Amino acid sequence: MWGLGSTSDSYLSPALEAISVKFKCSESLAGVTLLALGNGAPDVFSAIAAGGDSGENSDVMLAVSGLMGSGLFITTIVMGVVINAAGENKIVRVTKRFFLRDLAFLFLMCIYLLVCMLYFKKLDLVLSAGLLVMYVIFVIIVIIQSSMKVDDPEEEKEANEVIMKAAEFNKMVEFKREATRTFRNNNNN
């Protein structure tokens, strides 16, 4: 688990931050677009492989089931592991309005897919365009919420605490990297 976190900390996070700075987008917008694209790319390609052609080899229901299963896995197992990894005495805090926004859109998308599968019994170009439109609406709402200034001193205090802890963690990671380099250099000499 440390190796994955180290890789993410060393490569993925700085790349995402650099792209966010270059395109001048907020952390929230980068998270729901760039990070989601990077995280979901393997799912997209496997879904295309499963249901890509319109011939006999096409299995769209397998692709949709795989995507729903992946979302369910991330929502349950990954979230549980992250909360468990935080430790017994630590509290995982979320911003209430962002959490409710994300939860509402997840719920709406699941209802939309349920209606498509049970009522229409198919996903065609028009129904899939509906999914794309809902995602664009979600991104627009994220942009609007990111640009709004919230006058909640408790939320700002929590945000500052998180920033301070992240800075401390980065210092600790840099110290560990430097210690590892020094150790390796001393052993090579």
SVG drawing of the C-alpha trace seen along z (x, -y; Angstrom):
<svg xmlns="http://www.w3.org/2000/svg" viewBox="-40 -35 73 48">
<polyline fill="none" stroke="black" stroke-width="0.4" points="0.0,0.0 2.9,-2.4 4.4,-1.8 1.1,-2.8 0.8,-5.9 4.5,-6.7 4.0,-6.4 0.9,-8.6 2.6,-11.2 5.8,-11.2 4.3,-11.2 0.5,-11.5 -0.2,-14.3 2.6,-16.6 1.5,-16.0 -2.1,-16.7 -1.1,-19.8 1.1,-21.0 -1.8,-20.5 -4.2,-22.3 -1.9,-25.3 -1.2,-25.4 -4.9,-25.4 -5.8,-27.6 -8.4,-25.3 -9.4,-24.7 -8.6,-21.6 -12.3,-20.5 -12.5,-20.9 -9.2,-19.1 -10.5,-16.3 -13.8,-15.8 -12.2,-16.0 -8.4,-15.3 -8.2,-12.9 -11.5,-11.2 -10.1,-10.7 -6.9,-9.2 -8.6,-7.0 -11.4,-5.9 -9.3,-5.4 -8.7,-1.7 -12.4,-1.3 -13.2,-3.2 -10.9,-1.0 -12.1,2.3 -15.7,1.2 -14.9,0.3 -13.2,3.7 -16.3,5.5 -19.0,3.7 -17.1,1.8 -18.3,3.4 -21.9,3.9 -21.3,7.5 -21.9,10.8 -18.9,10.2 -20.5,7.1 -21.5,7.4 -22.8,4.0 -24.4,5.3 -21.1,6.7 -19.5,3.3 -22.2,1.5 -22.1,4.1 -18.3,3.8 -18.5,0.0 -21.2,0.1 -19.3,2.8 -16.2,0.7 -18.0,-2.4 -19.5,-0.3 -16.1,1.1 -14.6,-2.3 -17.5,-3.7 -17.5,-0.9 -14.2,1.0 -11.8,-1.8 -13.5,-4.4 -13.6,-1.8 -9.8,-1.2 -9.0,-4.9 -11.1,-5.5 -9.5,-2.5 -6.0,-3.6 -6.6,-7.0 -6.3,-5.3 -8.4,-4.8 -8.0,-8.2 -8.3,-10.2 -11.4,-11.5 -11.9,-11.6 -13.6,-14.9 -15.5,-15.9 -17.0,-19.2 -20.7,-18.8 -21.9,-20.7 -19.4,-19.0 -20.1,-15.6 -23.9,-16.1 -23.4,-17.4 -21.3,-14.4 -23.7,-12.0 -26.8,-13.5 -25.2,-13.2 -24.1,-9.6 -27.7,-8.8 -29.2,-10.6 -26.8,-8.7 -27.7,-5.4 -31.4,-6.1 -30.9,-7.2 -29.1,-4.0 -31.7,-1.9 -34.5,-3.5 -32.5,-2.9 -31.9,0.7 -35.4,1.6 -37.7,-0.6 -35.9,-1.1 -33.9,2.2 -31.1,0.7 -28.6,-2.1 -28.5,-3.9 -26.9,-7.1 -29.6,-9.3 -29.6,-7.7 -25.8,-7.8 -25.8,-11.4 -28.1,-12.0 -25.3,-10.6 -22.8,-13.0 -25.1,-15.9 -25.5,-15.1 -21.7,-14.9 -21.3,-18.3 -24.0,-19.7 -22.0,-18.2 -18.8,-19.9 -20.6,-23.2 -21.9,-23.0 -18.4,-22.1 -17.0,-25.2 -19.8,-27.4 -19.2,-26.0 -15.5,-26.4 -15.7,-30.1 -18.1,-30.9 -16.6,-32.2 -18.1,-30.5 -18.1,-32.5 -17.9,-29.5 -15.1,-30.0 -15.2,-26.4 -14.8,-25.1 -11.9,-27.5 -10.3,-26.4 -10.5,-22.8 -9.1,-23.6 -6.1,-25.4 -5.5,-22.4 -5.6,-20.0 -3.1,-22.3 -0.8,-22.4 -0.9,-18.6 -0.3,-18.1 2.8,-20.4 4.1,-18.4 3.5,-15.1 5.4,-16.5 8.3,-17.5 8.3,-14.0 8.3,-12.4 11.1,-14.6 13.2,-13.7 12.6,-10.0 13.6,-10.4 16.8,-12.2 17.6,-9.7 17.1,-6.9 19.4,-8.6 22.0,-9.2 21.8,-5.6 22.1,-4.2 25.0,-6.6 26.9,-5.5 26.4,-1.8 27.5,-2.3 30.8,-3.9"/>
</svg>
